[in-house]
């Protein structure tokens, strides 16, 4: 593997230095992230690409100190977000950052949405809790958000439950929920994996449009180089908990140095026939 030591930018929105994440389960101890450094600038889209188990999702969750159920995670290193040392914050202070300033969407919206509550009430609750809106004002904003992400007849659909939406529409609801408080950074963890190709392209176009309109930075986590082909500005390639290659997307596509990176790009090329436009955005 090619040795890579990205140097975080001093003007970055997010700066990560020598991050390590160790997961403790009942059966084993896993060194999931092993001393990685990277940065994300304001308004930038940065892709993290690698196969399942390479550490990219653990990296994303580490940024907001969110661990999977039944697992304990020990973090080391430094995570600086807009001058805040995230690893030094109390859990109460972290809750003020998580969801409001850094938001996250996941690959399976059905596990993130409460099935017994309407989608509107779930977004209302976030707005009332984080933005101190009244219930009436929160509902107005919820309808605006659902309309913004392309859900037609938003005022009526806000009263529907998650099971009444298709997979693509549920993901749009999750995006509306994530951007509800105007985050500076949106972490998208495999947001299109469970969707068919046409719906996947729609979601990626939506994220690209929201990035332009809202000016937020996006950290896109994926196992598929094609997903970030038309969306990301830069890309980090992860393998076995480490970053093995990084750079501008076009440069990595045209001149990959690491054999692992070349294998990921070759997989996209064989499926799409045109690697650069595998995902039109």
C-alpha positions in Angstrom: 0.0 0.0 0.0 1.1 3.6 -0.7 2.1 5.5 2.4 -0.1 8.6 2.8 0.0 11.3 5.5 -2.5 14.0 4.6 -1.8 17.3 6.4 -5.0 19.0 7.6 -5.5 22.5 6.3 -5.3 25.3 9.0 -8.5 26.9 7.6 -10.5 23.7 7.5 -13.9 23.3 8.9 -12.9 19.8 10.2 -9.4 18.8 11.0 -8.6 15.2 12.1 -5.1 14.3 13.3 -3.9 10.8 14.1 -7.3 9.4 14.8 -7.5 6.0 16.3 -10.7 4.1 17.1 -10.6 0.8 19.0 -13.8 -1.2 19.3 -14.4 -3.4 22.3 -17.0 -6.2 22.1 -17.8 -9.2 24.2 -15.8 -11.4 21.8 -12.9 -9.3 20.6 -11.0 -6.0 20.5 -10.7 -4.4 17.0 -8.4 -1.7 15.9 -10.9 -0.2 13.4 -9.1 3.1 12.6 -5.4 3.3 12.8 -3.8 6.8 13.0 -5.5 8.6 10.1 -5.4 12.4 9.4 -7.6 14.3 7.0 -9.4 17.6 6.6 -12.7 18.9 5.2 -13.0 22.6 4.1 -16.2 24.7 4.4 -18.6 23.8 1.5 -16.4 21.0 0.3 -17.6 17.4 -0.6 -15.1 14.8 0.4 -15.5 11.1 -0.4 -14.3 8.2 1.8 -14.1 5.1 -0.2 -13.3 1.5 0.7 -14.7 -2.0 1.1 -16.9 -3.0 4.0 -14.9 -3.2 7.2 -12.2 -0.8 6.1 -13.0 1.7 8.9 -14.7 4.4 7.0 -18.1 4.2 8.8 -16.3 4.0 12.2 -14.4 7.1 11.2 -17.6 8.9 10.4 -19.3 7.9 13.7 -16.1 8.8 15.6 -16.5 12.4 14.5 -19.7 12.7 16.4 -18.8 10.2 19.1 -21.5 7.9 18.1 -20.9 4.1 18.6 -23.0 1.1 17.6 -25.2 -0.5 20.2 -23.5 -3.2 22.3 -20.0 -1.9 21.5 -17.6 0.4 23.3 -15.3 2.6 21.4 -12.1 4.2 22.6 -10.9 7.2 20.6 -7.5 8.8 20.5 -6.0 11.6 18.5 -7.5 15.0 17.8 -10.7 16.1 16.1 -11.1 19.9 15.6 -14.4 21.2 14.3 -14.6 25.0 13.8 -12.1 25.5 16.7 -13.9 23.0 19.0 -11.9 20.0 20.3 -14.6 17.4 19.9 -12.9 14.8 21.9 -12.6 17.2 24.9 -16.3 18.1 25.0 -18.7 16.7 27.6 -21.5 14.6 26.3 -24.0 17.4 27.0 -21.8 19.8 24.9 -21.4 17.1 22.2 -25.2 16.8 21.9 -25.3 20.5 21.0 -23.0 19.8 18.1 -24.4 16.5 17.1 -27.5 17.0 14.9 -27.3 20.8 14.9 -23.8 21.6 13.5 -22.8 18.1 12.3 -25.6 15.9 11.0 -25.6 12.4 9.7 -27.7 10.3 7.4 -27.5 6.5 7.2 -27.9 3.9 4.5 -31.1 2.3 5.9 -33.7 5.0 6.9 -36.1 2.4 8.3 -33.7 1.8 11.2 -33.3 5.5 11.8 -37.0 6.6 11.6 -39.4 5.7 14.4 -42.1 3.5 12.7 -44.9 4.5 15.1 -44.5 8.3 14.6 -45.3 10.4 11.6 -42.3 11.7 9.7 -43.5 15.2 10.3 -43.6 14.8 14.1 -40.1 13.4 14.1 -38.7 16.4 12.2 -40.9 18.8 14.4 -39.2 17.3 17.5 -35.7 18.0 16.3 -36.6 21.6 15.4 -38.3 22.2 18.7 -35.4 20.7 20.7 -32.5 22.2 18.8 -33.9 25.4 17.4 -36.4 26.3 20.2 -39.2 26.6 17.7 -42.9 26.5 18.8 -44.8 23.5 17.6 -46.6 25.6 15.0 -43.4 27.2 13.7 -41.7 23.8 13.7 -44.4 22.3 11.5 -44.2 25.1 9.0 -40.4 24.6 8.8 -40.9 20.8 8.5 -43.2 21.2 5.5 -40.6 23.6 3.9 -37.9 21.0 4.4 -39.9 18.1 3.0 -40.7 20.3 0.0 -37.0 21.3 -0.4 -35.9 17.6 -0.7 -38.6 16.9 -3.3 -41.5 15.3 -1.4 -44.6 16.5 -3.2 -47.7 17.5 -1.3 -45.4 18.0 1.7 -48.1 19.3 4.1 -50.1 16.2 3.7 -47.2 13.7 3.6 -45.8 15.1 6.8 -48.7 13.2 8.5 -47.7 9.9 7.0 -45.7 7.2 8.7 -42.4 5.9 7.4 -43.9 2.7 6.0 -46.1 4.8 3.7 -43.0 6.0 1.8 -40.8 4.3 -0.7 -37.2 3.7 0.1 -36.1 6.7 -1.9 -38.7 8.9 -0.3 -37.7 7.7 3.2 -34.1 8.7 2.4 -35.3 12.1 1.4 -37.1 12.4 4.7 -33.8 11.5 6.4 -32.0 14.2 4.5 -34.7 16.7 5.4 -34.2 15.7 9.0 -30.4 16.0 8.8 -30.5 19.5 7.3 -33.3 20.8 9.5 -30.9 22.7 11.8 -28.7 24.0 9.0 -25.6 21.9 9.8 -22.1 23.1 8.6 -21.2 19.4 7.9 -23.4 16.6 6.7 -22.0 13.1 7.0 -23.7 10.7 4.5 -22.9 7.1 5.4 -23.7 4.9 2.4 -26.9 6.9 1.8 -27.8 5.1 -1.5 -26.7 1.5 -0.9 -30.2 0.1 -0.4 -31.7 2.0 -3.4 -31.9 1.0 -7.0 -29.7 2.7 -9.6 -32.2 5.3 -10.8 -33.2 6.3 -7.2 -29.6 6.4 -6.2 -28.8 9.0 -8.9 -31.8 11.1 -7.8 -30.5 11.1 -4.2 -27.0 12.1 -5.3 -28.4 14.9 -7.4 -30.4 16.1 -4.4 -27.3 16.1 -2.2 -25.3 18.0 -4.9 -28.1 20.6 -5.2 -28.4 21.0 -1.4 -24.6 21.5 -1.2 -24.9 24.3 -3.7 -27.9 26.0 -2.2 -27.1 25.6 1.5 -23.3 25.8 1.3 -22.7 22.9 3.7 -19.8 20.5 3.5 -20.5 16.9 2.9 -18.5 13.8 4.0 -19.6 11.0 1.6 -19.0 7.5 2.9 -19.2 4.8 0.2 -17.7 1.5 -1.0 -18.4 2.5 -4.7 -16.1 5.0 -6.5 -18.9 5.6 -8.9 -21.1 7.2 -6.2 -18.6 10.1 -5.8 -17.6 10.4 -9.4 -19.7 13.5 -10.1 -20.1 14.7 -6.5 -16.9 14.9 -4.5 -14.1 17.4 -4.8 -11.5 15.2 -3.1 -11.3 11.5 -2.0 -9.6 9.5 0.7 -9.2 5.7 0.0 -9.3 3.6 3.2 -8.0 0.0 3.6 -7.7 -1.9 6.9 -8.2 1.2 9.1 -5.7 3.4 7.2 -5.8 6.0 4.5 -3.8 4.6 1.6 -4.3 7.3 -1.0 -5.9 10.7 -1.3 -6.3 13.6 -3.7 -8.6 15.4 -6.1 -11.2 13.0 -7.5 -10.2 13.5 -11.1 -6.5 13.0 -10.3 -7.2 9.7 -8.4 -9.5 8.5 -11.2 -6.9 9.2 -13.9 -3.7 8.4 -12.0 -4.3 6.0 -9.1 -1.1 5.1 -7.4 -2.2 2.4 -5.0 -3.1 -1.1 -6.2 -6.1 -1.2 -4.0 -7.4 2.1 -5.4 -6.9 0.8 -8.9 -9.0 -2.3 -8.1 -11.8 -0.1 -6.8 -11.8 2.0 -9.9 -11.6 -1.0 -12.2 -14.7 -2.4 -10.5 -16.6 0.7 -11.4 -15.3 0.8 -14.9 -16.4 -2.8 -15.6 -19.9 -2.1 -14.4 -20.5 1.3 -15.9 -18.4 1.3 -19.0 -17.4 4.9 -18.2 -15.9 5.3 -14.8 -16.1 9.1 -14.6 -19.8 9.2 -15.2 -20.9 6.1 -13.4 -23.1 8.3 -11.3 -24.5 11.2 -13.3 -25.0 14.2 -10.9 
